Amino acid sequence: MNKHGKWDFWIDRGGTFTDIVARTPAGEIIPHKLLSENPEAYKDAAIQGIRDLINVDAGEAIPAEQISSVKMGTTVATNALLERKGDRTLLAISKGFRDALEIGYQARPDIFARHIIKPELLYERVVEVPERVLADGTVELDLDPATAREGLQAAYDDGIRAVAIVFMHAYRFQDHESAVAEIARDIGFTQISVSHEVSPLMKLVGRGDTTVVDAYLSPILRRYVEQVAGELGGADATRLMFMQSSGGLTAADQFQGKDAILSGPAGGVVGAVETSRMAGFEKIIGFDMGGTSTDVSHYDGEFERAFETEVAGVRMRAPMMRIHTVAAGGGSILHFDGARFRVGPDSAGANPGPKCYRRGGPLAVTDANVMLGKLQPDLFPAIFGPEQDKRLDSDAVGAAFRELAGEIGDGRPAEDVAEGFLRIAVENMANAIKKISVQRGYDVTEYALTCFGGAGGQHACMIADTLGMKTVLIHPLAGILSAYGMGLADVRTSRDRTVEKPLSHETADEVAHAVKDLAAINTADLERQGIAEADSRTHVHVHLRYDGTDTSLLIPFGPVGDMRDAFEDAHRKQFGFTAPEKVVIVEAMTVESVGGGATAEEQDEALSDAAAEAVSDARFYSGGEWHDVSVFDRDKMQPGQTVKGPAIIVEPTGTNIVEPGWSAEITSKRHLVMRRTEALARTAAIGTKADPVMLEVFNNLFMSIAEQMGVTLQNTSYSVNIKERLDFSCAVFDAEGALIANAP
């Protein structure tokens, strides 16, 4: 029973689909799925989903009194950043530094590009403010308020309403920034982002970029939040919360642009971790495959966060879940360039979507699964065509693959072509998993692959085989686990502070003193969101690095000796060495307070002795041959029942493929656990004839090796040219010295 006797809605508004999990007043969980963009049918998918579930017609007001809370993750900010559709923004920066953010670190991410295309700047105008505070706090040049006001007023008169204020050393000395923010408020700017509030950390470029992103995206976000809140009866009528990139919820009125970039995927990580823990798995690789992209994450006891990331060409210093995204989703377009197969990075999206969606789209990964029988049109919801009453179009898919097979002209059948593309998509996704695990010193063979997202179950066994993993976990709500994660997430608020001092007992005492101040601010934040101090927990971490290096590692705060040992363990695991003679620097500290997450009660059920009964028969193509398979309905299977592969297990929000050599079991909590029961046969024969599939597979593998060498070099380097400008490349050669793969 829901303790409020009201509805709860947990929503993930993704690029292709919007997923909704509703908890009814009786405590029942109901999943729902809608296309994110369907302008002919509705204005906003999240609101439409709520209407559908409460049975409210389009013109009627949503009864806010029946809703306890709405918790959302959204791609609104991400899409605005990718498409450069944020608000017009002014940058106010210390005099002499007008080009500092454009110059950045002079990084050369593609060292071989002859035509450099720099990312488009987010700000359209710069005001240089006469002021200068040195690193030790000495005021070298007093602030000139008149010049600042003149520049701000001119931008305001031209229609700019968002300003980012970024001054040298303001992470520690804030008076000048605060004074200019007051001038901006007086003039009437509606969005004022100040660097010492947005990202109070060292490095002008990272801090400046983060502040600009915040100013650029926050107004778009605020308009979306107000639109949703308005439909729900206003800000006070319903408890509306949004997921932040760090994996914690926050009240709608405190949701900021800088915290919204990974809003949706972060919910997926929380959902994967919490449901895996219930299933008894503490070490997991999260594998979230949607329509546009695949997100992968690593978990071994605590959420992993990155504090400096680059998204869409913009550097950001804000805590984000460490999620690696690769452009390989169900909608990734299939290409043949005359010599080799390629998958993505371009996507068919929701409109027109893959060929099988009946909108004239291109061949995509989803079509390959239709061609191979791994997606059965009869078992897929009839939501396509002008009347939204048609099933997937398998005839068009078959014709397109046969045409492509003719174009390739090496005699391979159409289904072989489709499987070749699928194999490449799987390699791309496996390489993404290597980047967040193997590359950082973790042995993935000891982990469970927690698989979710609408397209995850179709590829889970193949991904696991590629990585040598033996266990796959698929939750009953795997197709909409990101939305489920929104409900299970805690409310989180965090504060950062720069320290920049050697690790010592004096520094530890200073950090401990600062923790009290920051924790008090966090606790007050949580109390404003309805969470009492007694119900919250505070976690303290420090960012440690060797003196002279640039890569800090996040270590739990504790006694000095313990922190040094934990740092050296982490350093050895990630970089393969330690330097006990070197001074360890405390770069910054992070204080995070959490509380208020929903609990999911998943009861154990009695195990059944009966054999699982198939609902129909089908055929699918795997390993170069067709297999006759049984189709099982997951909802009709009982705990304790097992299925031996090859088989198909269908459910309302996804299709799960049990490949040959695997078996699947429904556990007492109704989780689907797939395990490899037969040793994997390695049969890929390499001949002298260039095979377009194997060409691409080995190209990816060798490039992955070269890229991982580069990451290690960058992380362990002392050279600014290498660690910041990325002015180097790594390569793989054969025994004769011929170049095989060269990674920028």
VENBEL-V129855 format. One record per backbone hydrogen bond with DSSP energy under -1.0 kcal/mol. NH is the residue of the N-H (numbers start at 1). CO is the residue of the C=O. If there is no record, write none. Layout:
nh/co
NH/CO
NH/CO
This chain:
nh/co
2/25
5/2
7/66
8/23
9/69
10/21
11/71
12/19
13/73
14/12
14/17
18/34
19/12
20/32
21/10
22/30
23/8
24/28
27/24
30/22
32/20
34/18
36/16
41/38
42/38
48/44
49/45
50/46
51/47
52/48
53/49
54/50
55/51
56/51
64/62
66/63
67/64
68/7
70/239
71/9
72/241
73/11
79/75
80/76
81/77
82/78
83/79
85/80
87/216
90/162
91/125
92/164
93/127
95/129
97/94
100/97
103/99
104/100
106/103
108/725
113/110
124/89
125/89
127/91
129/93
132/141
134/138
137/134
140/132
140/138
141/132
144/130
148/144
149/145
150/146
151/147
152/148
153/149
154/150
155/151
156/152
157/153
158/154
159/156
160/155
163/191
164/90
165/193
166/92
170/167
172/169
173/169
178/174
179/175
180/176
181/177
182/178
183/179
184/180
185/181
186/182
187/183
188/184
189/184
190/161
191/161
193/163
195/165
197/194
198/194
199/195
201/199
207/203
208/204
209/205
210/206
211/207
212/208
213/209
214/210
215/211
216/212
217/213
218/214
221/217
222/218
223/219
224/220
225/221
226/222
227/223
228/224
229/225
230/226
231/227
232/228
233/230
234/229
239/68
240/238
241/70
242/250
243/72
244/248
245/259
247/244
249/490
250/242
252/240
254/251
255/252
259/256
260/257
263/260
266/262
268/264
269/265
270/266
271/267
272/268
273/269
274/270
275/271
276/272
277/273
278/274
279/275
280/277
281/276
284/299
285/448
286/297
287/450
288/295
289/452
290/293
294/326
295/288
296/324
297/286
299/284
306/320
309/316
311/314
314/311
316/309
320/306
321/245
322/304
323/321
324/296
326/294
328/326
330/290
331/291
332/329
333/346
334/363
335/342
337/340
341/692
342/335
344/333
348/331
353/348
355/362
357/354
358/355
365/332
366/330
368/364
369/365
370/366
371/367
372/368
373/370
374/369
375/369
379/376
380/377
383/381
384/390
388/385
389/384
390/384
393/356
394/392
397/393
398/394
399/395
400/396
401/397
402/398
403/399
404/400
405/401
406/402
407/403
408/404
409/405
417/413
418/414
419/415
420/416
421/417
422/418
423/419
424/420
425/421
426/422
427/423
428/424
429/425
430/426
431/427
432/428
433/429
434/430
435/431
439/434
440/437
441/438
442/437
446/443
447/444
448/283
449/471
450/285
451/473
452/287
453/478
455/289
456/453
459/456
460/456
463/459
464/460
465/461
466/462
467/463
469/464
472/674
473/449
474/672
478/475
480/477
481/478
484/480
485/481
486/482
488/484
489/485
491/595
492/249
493/593
495/591
497/589
499/587
501/586
503/584
508/504
509/505
510/506
511/507
512/508
513/509
514/510
515/511
516/512
517/513
518/514
519/515
520/516
521/517
522/518
523/519
524/520
525/521
526/522
527/523
528/524
530/527
531/526
535/532
536/533
537/594
539/592
541/590
542/555
543/588
544/553
545/585
547/583
549/546
553/544
555/542
557/540
563/559
564/560
565/561
566/562
567/563
568/564
569/565
570/566
571/567
572/568
573/569
574/570
575/571
576/572
582/579
585/545
586/501
587/543
589/497
590/541
591/495
592/539
593/493
594/537
595/491
598/487
605/668
608/639
615/631
616/631
618/629
620/627
621/372
622/625
625/622
627/620
629/618
631/616
632/648
634/650
636/633
640/666
641/638
643/664
645/662
647/658
648/630
649/656
650/632
651/654
654/651
656/649
657/457
658/647
662/659
663/675
664/643
665/673
666/641
667/671
670/667
672/474
673/665
674/472
675/663
676/470
677/661
678/661
695/691
696/692
697/693
698/694
699/695
700/696
701/697
702/698
703/699
704/700
705/701
706/702
707/703
708/704
709/705
710/706
711/707
712/708
713/709
714/710
715/711
716/712
723/719
724/720
725/720
727/721
728/726
730/743
732/741
734/738
737/734
740/732
741/732
743/730
